[in-house]
Amino acid sequence: MLKAIIYILFSLGAIITIFILHESIDDKFAFKFVIGYLSIVSLSALYFLFIAILNIRKLKWVEMRKRLLKFIGMFASSSVLIIVLDYFFRPSKIDFIRVLSISLGSSFGMSFYDLKKR
């Protein structure tokens, strides 16, 4: 029940933040809300990363190897896919740092997400 409430509040915060940024609302409260939301998101990401690293140590080598190969494969394929799509749709705006950060985060999340529950 508590987890559902946290996810709902997280989603509402994301929607409100997107609305504030999209509408370019220049208010002191809006700025504090966005900064607070980004702080909570950053701390949550660090917490999940820390828990995942602690749980990775408990894995057997075979399972760890499978997850690492999955991570590397997903990272490489998503990087190439995003670069190709950027080349076709926005050839003048290919940003490799953006591509690599999106690929790294999504690949890590999909490969090691279930470790935060153990």
C-alpha positions as CSV (number, residue, x, y, z in Angstrom):
1,M,0.0,0.0,0.0
2,L,2.8,2.4,0.9
3,K,4.7,1.6,-2.2
4,A,1.6,2.4,-4.3
5,I,1.2,5.8,-2.6
6,I,4.9,6.6,-3.3
7,Y,4.6,5.6,-7.0
8,I,1.4,7.7,-7.3
9,L,3.1,10.8,-5.7
10,F,6.2,10.2,-7.8
11,S,4.0,10.2,-11.0
12,L,2.1,13.2,-10.0
13,G,5.3,15.1,-9.3
14,A,6.6,14.1,-12.7
15,I,3.4,15.4,-14.4
16,I,3.5,18.7,-12.4
17,T,7.2,19.1,-13.2
18,I,6.7,18.5,-16.9
19,F,3.8,21.0,-16.9
20,I,5.9,23.6,-15.1
21,L,8.7,23.2,-17.6
22,H,6.5,23.0,-20.7
23,E,4.5,26.2,-19.7
24,S,7.7,28.0,-18.6
25,I,6.2,29.0,-15.3
26,D,8.5,31.5,-13.7
27,D,7.5,31.4,-10.1
28,K,9.5,31.0,-6.9
29,F,7.3,28.1,-5.7
30,A,7.5,26.4,-9.1
31,F,11.3,26.6,-9.1
32,K,11.5,25.2,-5.6
33,F,9.1,22.4,-6.5
34,V,11.1,21.4,-9.5
35,I,14.4,21.5,-7.6
36,G,12.8,19.4,-4.7
37,Y,11.4,16.9,-7.2
38,L,14.8,16.5,-8.9
39,S,16.5,16.1,-5.6
40,I,14.1,13.3,-4.6
41,V,14.6,11.6,-8.0
42,S,18.4,11.8,-7.7
43,L,18.4,10.5,-4.1
44,S,16.1,7.7,-5.1
45,A,18.3,6.8,-8.0
46,L,21.4,6.7,-5.8
47,Y,19.5,4.6,-3.2
48,F,18.4,2.0,-5.9
49,L,22.0,2.0,-7.3
50,F,23.4,1.4,-3.8
51,I,20.9,-1.5,-3.1
52,A,21.6,-3.0,-6.5
53,I,25.3,-3.0,-6.0
54,L,24.9,-4.6,-2.5
55,N,22.7,-7.3,-4.1
56,I,25.0,-7.9,-7.0
57,R,27.7,-9.1,-4.6
58,K,25.3,-11.9,-3.5
59,L,24.9,-13.2,-7.0
60,K,26.6,-16.4,-8.3
61,W,29.1,-15.9,-11.0
62,V,26.9,-17.6,-13.7
63,E,23.9,-15.3,-13.0
64,M,26.2,-12.2,-12.8
65,R,27.8,-13.1,-16.2
66,K,24.3,-13.5,-17.8
67,R,23.3,-10.1,-16.5
68,L,26.5,-8.4,-17.6
69,L,26.2,-9.9,-21.1
70,K,22.5,-8.7,-21.2
71,F,23.6,-5.2,-20.1
72,I,26.4,-5.0,-22.6
73,G,24.2,-6.2,-25.4
74,M,21.3,-3.9,-24.6
75,F,23.7,-0.9,-24.1
76,A,25.4,-1.5,-27.5
77,S,22.2,-2.1,-29.4
78,S,20.3,0.8,-27.9
79,S,23.2,3.2,-28.5
80,V,23.4,2.1,-32.2
81,L,19.6,2.4,-32.6
82,I,19.4,5.9,-31.1
83,I,22.4,7.1,-33.2
84,V,20.8,5.7,-36.4
85,L,17.4,7.3,-35.6
86,D,19.1,10.6,-34.8
87,Y,21.0,10.4,-38.0
88,F,17.8,10.0,-40.0
89,F,15.5,12.4,-38.1
90,R,18.0,15.0,-36.7
91,P,21.3,14.7,-38.6
92,S,22.6,18.0,-37.4
93,K,21.9,17.4,-33.7
94,I,23.5,14.0,-32.9
95,D,24.6,14.3,-29.2
96,F,26.7,11.3,-28.2
97,I,26.7,12.1,-24.5
98,R,22.9,12.1,-24.5
99,V,22.8,8.9,-26.5
100,L,25.3,7.1,-24.1
101,S,23.6,8.4,-21.0
102,I,20.1,7.2,-22.1
103,S,21.5,3.9,-23.2
104,L,23.5,3.4,-20.0
105,G,20.7,4.2,-17.7
106,S,18.0,2.2,-19.5
107,S,20.3,-0.8,-20.0
108,F,21.4,-0.8,-16.3
109,G,17.8,-0.4,-15.2
110,M,16.5,-3.3,-17.4
111,S,19.3,-5.6,-16.5
112,F,19.5,-5.1,-12.8
113,Y,16.1,-3.7,-11.7
114,D,14.9,-6.8,-9.9
115,L,18.0,-6.7,-7.6
116,K,16.5,-3.9,-5.6
117,K,13.9,-6.3,-4.2
118,R,16.2,-8.9,-2.9
